[in-house]
Every structure is written in structure tokens, then in C-alpha cells.
């Protein structure tokens, strides 16, 4: 991730430590999670997990591999949330790792190429919303201006 993206995240989590996990997973745990889900995590998502474990970024959850108190019990794990949406038969989610949700409960996923998608159950389709995890963080979660 860009240094200024990390600076924004570090500052936000320093001010509001409850918004991130209390510890972070190891590289081995991340690799194991990728195997379990069957989707490679892009480098920026891996870096986010290694630094923060998971967290609320702006108003949106970024599911991770460690509990985040403000996300509540049972709705913080990237593994569990991805499995949930897959078990519900949400179209195209079998090709994603579900990294987030919008305020209407629509899954936000990352495909094997790192593109970010949303499935809108109201209109029954998927839409690309960002070219990368960092773009999703910067443009949608943090509302930062400028290219990613």
C-alpha cells in the first residue's frame, strides 16, 4: 500500500484502537486462509491483515483473521463471512473472498485478480466498484481524493 494510505490507517487506528483487531495473523495463517477459501489475497489485503488483523475502516468492515470488538461476535472473520455467502448461494461469490459489506448487507468481494465487486441482492447483479483493495480503502472507505 502507498505510504499515505498506511499513515491514514495508522492515525485512525491510533485514535480509535477499538476499530481494529488487537493483534495480527502470521504469513502462514494468511496462506492457510487463502487455501481454505481458494482465492489468492492480493498484496495490499495481505499487508492490511499483517498490520491490523481486520478492522472498521471509515464506516465499513474489513473482515480479517482476528476479532474486532466493534464488529460483534461472529461477524469479523473473512473465512466465516465468505463461507456464509457461499452457502447462501450468492452468485459469483464462489470466485471471491468476501472482504467487506455495505450498509445494506451486500457482500463486497475480491476476485483472484484483486478487483473488488459488490453483489446487490436488490437488483440481483454484481458490479465492479474498485480496481484494487487499496482503491476500495481509499475511495470508498476513507473517502480520500486522488488516484490510488
TAFEN-V508433 format. One record per residue. PSI is psi in whole degrees, 0 to 359 (999 if undefined). NEAR is the number of other C-alpha atoms within 8 Angstrom. Layout:
psi=(PSI/PSI)
near=(NEAR/NEAR)
This chain:
psi=(156/146/321/331/314/318/316/314/314/316/316/313/334/321/324/72/339/344/358/167/154/343/178/154/167/167/319/320/322/316/319/320/318/315/317/322/330/20/130/135/135/164/322/322/320/314/318/314/317/326/318/342/335/165/170/121/111/227/7/141/142/105/144/210/10/148/145/117/316/348/346/168/131/5/50/342/123/327/308/318/318/314/321/307/325/318/334/352/25/123/140/349/337/342/1/164/126/112/343/180/154/183/346/4/17/132/139/121/160/129/178/340/356/357/149/131/157/141/120/108/345/317/355/29/174/153/142/133/346/150/342/165/316/320/319/312/309/311/322/313/311/344/42/144/161/162/154/999)
near=(7/6/6/6/10/9/8/8/9/8/8/9/11/7/6/7/9/9/12/13/14/10/7/13/11/7/7/6/8/12/8/8/9/11/9/7/10/6/11/7/11/10/6/9/10/10/9/10/14/11/7/12/17/18/14/13/12/6/6/11/13/11/13/14/14/13/13/15/10/7/11/8/7/5/8/18/12/12/12/9/12/14/9/8/11/10/7/6/7/9/6/6/13/7/8/12/15/14/14/11/12/9/6/5/6/11/13/13/13/15/12/11/6/11/12/15/13/12/13/10/7/4/5/7/7/8/7/9/8/10/10/9/14/11/12/13/10/13/10/8/11/9/7/6/6/4/4/6)
